[in-house]
Amino acid sequence: MNYRRLGKTDLQISELSLGTWQVGGKWGSGFNDQTADEIINLAIDEGINFIDTADVYEMGKSESAVGRVLRLRSEEIYVATKCGQQINPHVSEGYTPAVLRSYVEASLTRLGLERIDLIQLHCPPSEVYHRSEIFELFERLKEEGKIGHLGVSVETVDQAMNAMQFENVTTVQIIFNMFRHKPRERFFEVAQQNDVGIIVRVPLASGLLTGKYSAETVFDSGDHRHGNRNGEWFDKGETFSGVPYEDGLVAVDTLKDLFPDLPHLVGPALAWVLHHQAVSCVIPGASRPSQVTENISASAGVAFTQQQLTAIDELYAQSIRSHVHDLW
């Protein structure tokens, strides 16, 4: 495992870390404590020292699983969680220092921690990035020893740029993958100038970039890949990175031709993200332990030729850009 510095936090974190949105079960099909524990333990065994969760993942069960495992481990593991998505309706007016404080304290209880290493605003509405009192709250929480650092999880590049105006924003979590190139145009450079760590989520485009899906693949009714393709539940950019499923399958076939000797695209997809040195870490999820091992081993052995990198850029420009670039 390689480790990279997480911006101005100065934490040295595993470049391939663990996202826990679907830990303990597939999206929409329940939560299994034993599976969650096995996934998290295996991730730590493999050298992962940074785990990303959120208070809304399985209604707090994901945070509880992370805390349960960490209490039985001796390694130093950095925990990042998120707050804000519980606000309903999810509008700027619902964001108040008192509400956010209560969420942080509830997360501390579920995690069984005295301090959260990194707390992130969870894709708040754009107006929140212009409210200084929200960001000032986290300075007070830091002084109280309840958090180590503040970050933001964003939907758009514009939100990322606005968030970095606040000095105490140490990280930005953003979607970036072979089907979402926009963040590297300007955001990466500005983040590096501001020493802001970049956490990449949805690196496999909800599994589409694994190359394992087809037109016949059936997703459970509670799975966002079934019910959120047009943004019915939340921002549609979280589902297949906003790419129409059928168009994505066609593009994936082109990517497979670039890597004919590989059984799937997991390795190239993750390695492509980490090929960008501005990235601090990538946080693919896992719904079973074998996916943790697969993610680590598949990405470790990939080396790109310039021809492959150029072809990926051309595919984005010709087949994907029009679907996503101006939206996020």
C-alpha positions as CSV (number, residue, x, y, z in Angstrom):
1,M,0.0,0.0,0.0
2,N,1.2,3.5,-0.8
3,Y,0.4,6.5,1.3
4,R,-0.1,10.1,0.4
5,R,-0.4,13.3,2.5
6,L,-4.0,14.5,2.9
7,G,-3.4,18.2,2.3
8,K,-3.0,20.6,5.2
9,T,-4.2,17.9,7.6
10,D,-0.7,16.4,7.3
11,L,-2.2,12.9,7.8
12,Q,-0.5,10.2,5.8
13,I,-3.3,8.1,4.4
14,S,-3.6,5.0,2.2
15,E,-4.0,6.1,-1.4
16,L,-6.6,3.5,-1.8
17,S,-8.9,3.7,1.2
18,L,-12.4,2.5,2.1
19,G,-15.8,4.1,1.4
20,T,-18.6,2.6,3.5
21,W,-21.8,3.7,1.7
22,Q,-22.8,0.1,1.0
23,V,-20.6,-1.7,3.5
24,G,-22.5,-4.6,5.1
25,G,-24.8,-5.2,2.1
26,K,-25.6,-4.1,-1.4
27,W,-27.4,-0.9,-1.9
28,G,-31.1,-1.3,-1.1
29,S,-30.9,-4.8,0.3
30,G,-30.3,-4.4,4.0
31,F,-27.4,-4.3,6.4
32,N,-25.4,-7.3,7.7
33,D,-23.2,-6.5,10.8
34,Q,-21.0,-9.5,10.2
35,T,-20.3,-8.6,6.6
36,A,-19.6,-5.0,7.5
37,D,-17.1,-6.1,10.2
38,E,-15.4,-8.5,7.8
39,I,-15.0,-5.8,5.2
40,I,-13.6,-3.2,7.6
41,N,-11.2,-5.7,9.3
42,L,-9.9,-6.9,6.0
43,A,-9.3,-3.3,4.8
44,I,-7.2,-2.6,7.8
45,D,-5.4,-5.9,7.4
46,E,-4.5,-4.8,3.8
47,G,-3.0,-1.6,5.0
48,I,-5.9,0.8,4.6
49,N,-5.8,3.4,7.4
50,F,-8.5,5.9,6.2
51,I,-12.2,5.0,6.4
52,D,-14.9,7.3,5.1
53,T,-18.5,7.0,6.3
54,A,-21.5,9.2,7.0
55,D,-24.3,9.5,9.5
56,V,-27.0,8.7,6.9
57,Y,-25.4,5.5,5.6
58,E,-27.8,2.8,6.6
59,M,-29.3,5.2,9.2
60,G,-26.1,5.3,11.3
61,K,-25.3,1.5,11.1
62,S,-22.2,2.2,8.9
63,E,-20.8,4.5,11.6
64,S,-21.6,2.0,14.3
65,A,-19.8,-0.7,12.4
66,V,-16.7,1.4,11.9
67,G,-16.6,2.2,15.6
68,R,-17.2,-1.4,16.6
69,V,-14.3,-2.6,14.6
70,L,-11.9,0.1,15.6
71,R,-12.4,-0.6,19.3
72,L,-11.0,-4.1,18.6
73,R,-8.0,-2.9,16.6
74,S,-4.7,-1.4,17.7
75,E,-3.7,0.3,14.4
76,E,-4.0,4.0,14.0
77,I,-7.0,4.4,11.7
78,Y,-8.2,7.8,10.6
79,V,-12.0,8.2,10.4
80,A,-13.9,10.6,8.2
81,T,-17.6,11.0,8.5
82,K,-20.2,13.5,7.2
83,C,-23.1,15.5,8.4
84,G,-26.0,17.5,6.9
85,Q,-27.9,15.1,4.7
86,Q,-30.4,14.3,7.5
87,I,-31.8,17.8,7.0
88,N,-35.2,17.5,5.4
89,P,-36.0,19.3,3.2
90,H,-32.4,19.5,2.3
91,V,-32.2,23.3,1.9
92,S,-29.8,25.9,3.2
93,E,-32.2,27.2,5.8
94,G,-32.1,23.9,7.5
95,Y,-28.3,24.2,8.1
96,T,-27.8,25.9,11.5
97,P,-24.9,25.6,13.9
98,A,-27.1,24.0,16.5
99,V,-28.4,21.3,14.1
100,L,-24.9,20.5,12.8
101,R,-23.5,20.3,16.3
102,S,-26.1,17.8,17.3
103,Y,-25.2,15.6,14.3
104,V,-21.5,15.7,15.1
105,E,-22.2,14.7,18.7
106,A,-24.5,11.9,17.6
107,S,-21.7,10.6,15.2
108,L,-19.2,10.7,18.1
109,T,-21.5,8.5,20.1
110,R,-22.1,6.0,17.3
111,L,-18.4,5.8,16.4
112,G,-17.4,5.6,20.1
113,L,-14.8,8.2,19.6
114,E,-13.8,11.3,21.5
115,R,-12.7,13.0,18.3
116,I,-13.5,12.6,14.7
117,D,-10.4,13.0,12.5
118,L,-12.3,14.6,9.6
119,I,-15.9,15.8,9.6
120,Q,-17.3,16.7,6.2
121,L,-20.3,18.7,5.2
122,H,-22.3,16.2,3.2
123,C,-23.1,17.8,-0.2
124,P,-24.9,20.9,1.2
125,P,-26.8,23.2,-1.1
126,S,-24.7,25.8,-2.8
127,E,-25.9,28.6,-0.6
128,V,-24.3,27.1,2.4
129,Y,-20.8,27.9,0.9
130,H,-21.6,31.5,1.4
131,R,-22.5,31.3,5.1
132,S,-19.5,31.9,7.3
133,E,-21.3,31.0,10.5
134,I,-21.6,27.4,9.4
135,F,-17.8,27.1,8.9
136,E,-17.1,29.0,12.1
137,L,-19.0,26.3,14.1
138,F,-16.4,23.8,13.1
139,E,-13.6,26.0,14.5
140,R,-15.4,25.8,17.8
141,L,-15.8,22.1,17.6
142,K,-12.1,21.8,16.9
143,E,-11.2,23.9,19.9
144,E,-13.4,21.7,22.0
145,G,-11.5,18.6,20.8
146,K,-14.5,17.0,19.1
147,I,-13.1,17.1,15.5
148,G,-9.6,17.2,14.1
149,H,-10.3,18.8,10.7
150,L,-13.2,20.1,8.5
151,G,-13.8,19.0,4.9
152,V,-16.6,19.2,2.4
153,S,-18.2,16.7,0.1
154,V,-19.4,18.4,-3.0
155,E,-21.5,17.7,-6.1
156,T,-20.0,20.4,-8.4
157,V,-16.6,21.9,-9.1
158,D,-18.1,25.4,-8.4
159,Q,-19.0,24.2,-4.9
160,A,-15.5,22.9,-4.4
161,M,-14.0,26.2,-5.5
162,N,-16.3,28.2,-3.2
163,A,-15.6,25.9,-0.2
164,M,-11.9,26.6,-0.5
165,Q,-12.4,30.2,0.3
166,F,-12.7,29.1,4.0
167,E,-9.3,28.6,5.5
168,N,-10.5,25.8,7.8
169,V,-11.6,23.6,4.8
170,T,-8.8,21.1,4.7
171,T,-10.2,18.5,2.2
172,V,-12.7,18.3,-0.6
173,Q,-14.4,15.1,-1.6
174,I,-15.5,15.0,-5.2
175,I,-16.6,12.6,-8.0
176,F,-13.7,12.0,-10.4
177,N,-13.3,9.1,-12.7
178,M,-12.9,8.1,-16.4
179,F,-16.4,9.4,-17.0
180,R,-16.0,12.6,-15.0
181,H,-12.9,14.7,-16.0
182,K,-14.0,18.2,-15.1
183,P,-12.3,18.4,-11.7
184,R,-8.8,18.2,-13.1
185,E,-9.4,21.2,-15.4
186,R,-8.9,23.9,-12.7
187,F,-10.0,22.6,-9.4
188,F,-7.0,20.2,-8.9
189,E,-4.5,23.1,-9.5
190,V,-6.3,25.5,-7.1
191,A,-6.6,22.7,-4.4
192,Q,-2.9,22.1,-4.6
193,Q,-2.2,25.8,-4.3
194,N,-4.3,25.9,-1.2
195,D,-2.9,22.6,0.2
196,V,-6.4,21.1,0.2
197,G,-6.6,17.3,0.2
198,I,-8.6,15.7,-2.5
199,I,-10.7,12.6,-1.7
200,V,-12.2,10.9,-4.8
201,R,-15.5,9.1,-4.5
202,V,-17.5,7.1,-7.0
203,P,-14.3,6.1,-8.9
204,L,-16.1,3.1,-10.5
205,A,-19.2,5.1,-11.6
206,S,-21.4,3.0,-9.3
207,G,-19.9,-0.1,-10.7
208,L,-20.4,0.8,-14.4
209,L,-16.6,1.2,-14.8
210,T,-15.9,-2.3,-13.6
211,G,-16.9,-3.6,-17.0
212,K,-19.0,-6.3,-15.3
213,Y,-22.5,-4.9,-16.1
214,S,-24.6,-5.4,-19.2
215,A,-28.0,-4.4,-20.6
216,E,-29.4,-7.5,-18.9
217,T,-28.1,-6.6,-15.4
218,V,-30.9,-6.2,-12.9
219,F,-30.6,-3.9,-9.9
220,D,-32.8,-4.3,-6.8
221,S,-35.7,-1.8,-6.5
222,G,-34.1,-0.1,-3.5
223,D,-30.8,0.3,-5.3
224,H,-30.1,3.8,-6.4
225,R,-28.8,2.3,-9.7
226,H,-32.4,1.3,-10.3
227,G,-34.4,4.2,-8.9
228,N,-32.2,7.3,-9.2
229,R,-31.0,7.3,-12.8
230,N,-32.8,10.6,-13.4
231,G,-32.3,12.1,-9.9
232,E,-35.5,10.8,-8.4
233,W,-33.9,10.4,-4.9
234,F,-30.9,12.6,-4.9
235,D,-28.4,14.2,-7.3
236,K,-28.3,12.0,-10.3
237,G,-24.6,12.5,-10.6
238,E,-24.1,10.0,-7.8
239,T,-25.6,7.3,-10.0
240,F,-23.4,6.1,-12.8
241,S,-21.7,9.5,-12.4
242,G,-24.6,11.0,-14.2
243,V,-24.0,9.0,-17.5
244,P,-27.0,7.4,-19.1
245,Y,-26.6,3.7,-18.4
246,E,-26.9,2.5,-22.0
247,D,-24.4,5.1,-23.2
248,G,-22.1,4.1,-20.4
249,L,-22.2,0.5,-21.5
250,V,-21.1,1.4,-25.0
251,A,-18.2,3.5,-23.7
252,V,-17.2,0.7,-21.4
253,D,-16.9,-1.6,-24.3
254,T,-14.4,0.8,-25.9
255,L,-12.4,0.9,-22.7
256,K,-12.3,-2.9,-22.6
257,D,-10.6,-2.8,-26.0
258,L,-7.8,-0.7,-24.5
259,F,-7.1,-3.3,-21.9
260,P,-7.6,-6.7,-23.7
261,D,-5.5,-8.7,-21.3
262,L,-7.4,-7.8,-18.2
263,P,-10.5,-9.7,-16.9
264,H,-12.3,-6.4,-15.9
265,L,-11.7,-2.7,-15.7
266,V,-11.5,-2.3,-11.9
267,G,-7.7,-1.9,-12.0
268,P,-7.5,0.6,-14.8
269,A,-10.4,2.7,-13.4
270,L,-8.8,3.0,-9.9
271,A,-5.3,3.4,-11.2
272,W,-6.4,6.2,-13.6
273,V,-7.7,8.2,-10.7
274,L,-4.5,7.7,-8.7
275,H,-2.4,8.5,-11.8
276,H,-3.3,12.2,-11.0
277,Q,-0.9,13.2,-8.3
278,A,-3.2,15.9,-7.0
279,V,-5.5,13.2,-5.6
280,S,-4.9,12.3,-2.0
281,C,-6.9,9.1,-2.0
282,V,-9.7,7.2,-3.7
283,I,-12.5,5.6,-1.6
284,P,-14.1,2.7,-3.5
285,G,-16.8,0.9,-1.5
286,A,-17.3,-2.8,-1.0
287,S,-20.4,-4.9,-0.4
288,R,-18.3,-8.1,0.3
289,P,-14.8,-8.7,1.6
290,S,-13.5,-10.0,-1.8
291,Q,-14.0,-6.6,-3.3
292,V,-11.6,-5.0,-0.9
293,T,-8.8,-7.4,-2.1
294,E,-9.8,-7.0,-5.7
295,N,-9.7,-3.2,-5.6
296,I,-6.2,-3.2,-4.0
297,S,-4.6,-5.9,-6.1
298,A,-6.2,-4.9,-9.4
299,S,-5.1,-1.3,-9.2
300,A,-1.6,-2.0,-8.0
301,G,-0.3,-3.6,-11.3
302,V,-1.7,-1.1,-13.8
303,A,0.8,1.0,-15.8
304,F,-0.7,3.2,-18.6
305,T,0.8,3.8,-22.0
306,Q,0.5,7.3,-23.4
307,Q,-1.7,5.8,-26.1
308,Q,-4.1,4.5,-23.5
309,L,-4.3,7.8,-21.7
310,T,-4.9,9.7,-24.9
311,A,-7.6,7.2,-25.9
312,I,-9.4,7.6,-22.5
313,D,-9.4,11.4,-23.0
314,E,-10.7,11.0,-26.5
315,L,-13.5,8.7,-25.4
316,Y,-14.6,11.2,-22.8
317,A,-14.6,14.1,-25.2
318,Q,-16.5,12.2,-27.9
319,S,-19.0,10.1,-25.9
320,I,-19.3,11.2,-22.3
321,R,-18.6,15.0,-22.0
322,S,-21.9,16.1,-23.4
323,H,-23.8,14.2,-20.7
324,V,-21.9,15.4,-17.6
325,H,-19.4,18.2,-18.1
326,D,-21.6,21.2,-17.8
327,L,-23.8,19.8,-15.0
328,W,-21.2,19.2,-12.3
